Each structure stands twice: as C-alpha cells, then as structure tokens.
Amino acid sequence: MSEQIKRVNRELKFKGTIIDFYQDTMEINGDHTVVWDFIKHKGAAAVVPVTEDGKILMVRQYRNALERYTLEIPAGALGLNVLLGNWKKKQVIKVRNWNG
C-alpha cells in the first residue's frame, strides 16, 4: 500500500534573486503532518563552446559556497525576459576573447 501525500500549505520564507525558499506543510495518510523544505530555482542554462580543434572553452568563476575560483562551462541564470538563444549568444561572446 502506498502513502497518500498531500500539500496543505506552502509558505514563502525567503525570496531571492535566483531562488525562492518555501516551507510546505504536507499531510501524510490523512493522519499526520510534516514540514518539508522546497527550493524553487528560476532557471539556468549552459553552453559547451568547442573550438575547431576540439578544445572545450571554460570560464574562471568565483563560487562563494566553495570560497574559491573554479573552471566551468559558461552558464548562468535566465531572466524572465531572456530568450535562451540570446543568452547563448552572450555567453559565447564572453568566451571568444580566450587566450588559447
């Protein structure tokens, strides 16, 4: 027999630029409730730029959670009015000035 799970309430705890943090009150089998955390991400995309000779271009990016720089493929959050095609073009332009 599977559990019956139903969300009975969602409360916004923090509204951020990229993520929103909610706490959901969930009813399990109609006889008890639990609180679950829910994080809603506003969307992101990445591109993998490859040169004619097969090299993958990376960007150096500071990551606060790691407290250091990392090498990664160009990526970022999508704005509400940003079309993915335009976003990809901007990311490729950013890495075109690479130092081969």
Buried (B, 14 or more C-beta within 10 A) or exposed (E): EEEEEEEEEEEEEEEEEEEBBBBBBBBEEEEEEEEEEBEBEEEEBEBEBEEEEEEEBBBEEEEEEEEEEEEEBBBBBBEEEBEEEEBBEEBEEBBEEEEE
